[in-house]
Amino acid sequence: SGGAGTRLWPVSRKSLPKPFMPLPAGGTLLGGTLARALRVSGSDAPLVTVTAATYAHLTLDLYRRVAPEADARQQLLLEPSSRNTAPAILLAALWIAARRGGHSTLLVLPADHLIRNEDVFASDVAKAQALAAEGHLVTFGIPPTRAETGYGYIERGDALEGGFKVARFVEKPDASTAAAYVAGGRHLWNAGMFCFRADALIEAADLACPEVMGPVRACFLASDARQPRRDDARALTWDAASFDAIPGISIDYAVMERADRVAVVPASFDWNDIGSWTAVGEEMPSDADGNRIRGDAIAIDSHGCQLHSTARTIAAVGVCDLTVVETADAVLIAHRDRAQDVKKVVDALRARGNASVDTHLTVHRPWGSYTVLEDGADCKVKRLTVKPGQVLSLQLHHRRSEHWTVVTGTARVRVGDEEFDLERNHSTYIPVETLHRLENRTDTDIHLIEVQCGDYFGEDDIERLEDRYGRV
Amino acid sequence: SGGAGTRLWPVSRKSLPKPFMPLPAGGTLLGGTLARALRVSGSDAPLVTVTAATYAHLTLDLYRRVAPEADARQQLLLEPSSRNTAPAILLAALWIAARRGGHSTLLVLPADHLIRNEDVFASDVAKAQALAAEGHLVTFGIPPTRAETGYGYIERGDALEGGFKVARFVEKPDASTAAAYVAGGRHLWNAGMFCFRADALIEAADLACPEVMGPVRACFLASDARQPRRDDARALTWDAASFDAIPGISIDYAVMERADRVAVVPASFDWNDIGSWTAVGEEMPSDADGNRIRGDAIAIDSHGCQLHSTARTIAAVGVCDLTVVETADAVLIAHRDRAQDVKKVVDALRARGNASVDTHLTVHRPWGSYTVLEDGADCKVKRLTVKPGQVLSLQLHHRRSEHWTVVTGTARVRVGDEEFDLERNHSTYIPVETLHRLENRTDTDIHLIEVQCGDYFGEDDIERLEDRYGRV
């Protein structure tokens, strides 16, 4: 589960990237991927998510919401830094082999693809499993529907039962090459989905890329004995120093392109990688004028427009072929044919230091979330949501005091040496330099409005003395 | 000062219409109109503003801000309802005649025009004053620069000293007629600016439209003895019942088009009625790509776009000839050539009950303003600004309690029977059904954050017991 999704700005951002983005039809790409994994896996098979350590809580929260029955099977393997796909997948293979035996089959599913036909998907996976059982490293190839230059291609070779040998992998082609691939019928898009036995992958990697496997094994050994995260026994973060020493390389380049027994199963299922707002639009119903509208938006004398409102009214007048995406702090207006260039906006805004490229006004934390309602010179106002059983760090601020008013639920509050329950419609005051802690001991969310007074309201003015989430 | 300016949505709204809209170069149309009036009027001449009663405080606030030295000369004549221009101007003429004598000259300036060259304006006004002194009803005609179909035209007749007799007024023409007017050189745009002696207008109106002048005189008599508004001696509201009985008709139609001695002074000054976003754009500098940008906006591979941001980041990618206007609760995206159709949006949104057609998230009140920061199911959060010397009504709420935290200044607060000063970084609590009052006894603005808790947060849950502004 990686995928920054910068082409999906302003909704997809570093702090809440593409896999967590709400989809037009409801749900999220990560939730859909979990559902697919549940569909094709044995009832006791571990559901392993490899992702960045910063997304651990978001991921577990989402899983508990969409598949609470599978909670005991979830295992997070967390990357302390970003090192491409090979380190993450190879470490997962070592972990599976150690936990369940080398003959265990791994199905690797990127968390940012949309697949609707789960029955067909399951039958394609069954074909891949059979090939993997024979020792093949299996990829899934998507039959191309256009001369796409944004994907790598797989050229199929001799037929196998349920698939083909891979003749070769090819890099992202130019337009004419891509057109020739589509016309030729022997090339498939490489969607980054794989199926293999753990031992087959490890053996192939030892041969194909010992320069990667050496540091991967070192990292595995350095990490194996480590305690899981205090707040969740099913989240293991790889040892940072030895993880950082692994070359950042893709599993395709490190292993698949260099290995011998590589097979491809052409996908019979539908597939959309939601790579741009155009792809999102394909998932939205169109009205008589070809407009696709989500949220509070109105189109007058307009055609072929995609209007996404999350908070505010959008009104379009006399415009064609536009994609408009509105969020609490940023609005995108792009021509439909320029959806790929949205990343240019992100680059330009990042150069300007614009916060909207990384964070939303709503920020998720291990204990819940906060939304900035006002960020003024004289105060900052936030709505805080604390999840059941969660607790913020014991902390103090040097340059601001805080006024808390509980608007939903009952909070457990410590201010200085006093600890007490703060009910709905009650408020308390935390002076500058005063130790305080906020806790939810109930079984429902609590909401507070926090008014900060002071001369500096940065998130770095937090001195943490105790923290359940390891942030001291 | 009327002018709803629906073509300038989402910035111009009923609660803060076009004359108060911030202009790209700074200032407002109403402020500019006051400056023009100051430039050409005698130092003791009354500055009379005819406007709707609901805009009285906004108007006086603006005048105090931009021309405090002229405060003693300001007089508001307030309309209790909207009845077009004839009732307002004829009542003003009666008021001037009674106060300063019938030979007083009135210069009537709409508050929603932009004129930059004040010297030339003053010299044109001098010509009009000379003609008015002779008993002419003088209009100003704008030499047409395009075949505009949105204005009425004035055909000039024989020459007079400083101007021309008016041959006739013509209604808004079709495109070919407008083109013929521009080519012919005898037609001028009717800009709704007038100059006449009070007695000349009254006499002409008595002859031309007795059916209007009868009810106007009745309203004047019914209103004359009335007390001015308690909070400001220089604001007179016309008697509502008799004002409502006056036919709603324009001064052009009621008097100018039917009177004998009507003259026109062709305008030598520049003139922009800021009738649409296109006209606003003409006041903004253009970059190398023809983009006009205001606020936090970025244009990538885009041309001929006007981007107005008031609060959030706007990013445009690969688009041309668009007008984008962003406000706290609504975003407009219009093709540049469709600027006139923005009113269609307002009509459509009004039919949907969308609040953004009438009010902004920031609402102006006689005592200051408030901005809604959060409007949730469990609470409503506002930032309140109370101006120096102002006081909110003594009030109570039946369905909400309030938590106030002062973030700038010192407030005078009454809660129940207690009254006390609340300093910055202090808070207080107002229970349901408890009388309270908020006051600014200092000489600087105070700011508070108000957190409302309850089950209903409508503005109609206010029971006022005393109110300086007559709202009990």
Interface residues (C-beta under 8 A of the other chain):
Chain A: P10 D296 I298 I300 D301 R312 T313 I314 A315 A316 V317 G318 V319 L322 V324 E326 A328 D329 A330 V331 L332 I333 A334 H335 D337 R338 D341 V342 K344 V345 A348 L349 R352 N354 S356 L373 E374 G376 D378 C379 V381 R383 S401 H403 T405 V407 T408 R424 N425 S427 Y429 H447 I449 V451 C453
Chain B: W9 P10 D296 I298 I300 D301 R312 T313 I314 A315 A316 V317 G318 V319 L322 V324 E326 A328 D329 A330 V331 L332 I333 A334 H335 D337 R338 D341 V342 K344 V345 A348 L349 R352 N354 S356 L373 E374 G376 D378 C379 V381 R383 S401 H403 T405 V407 T408 R424 N425 S427 Y429 H447 I449 V451 C453
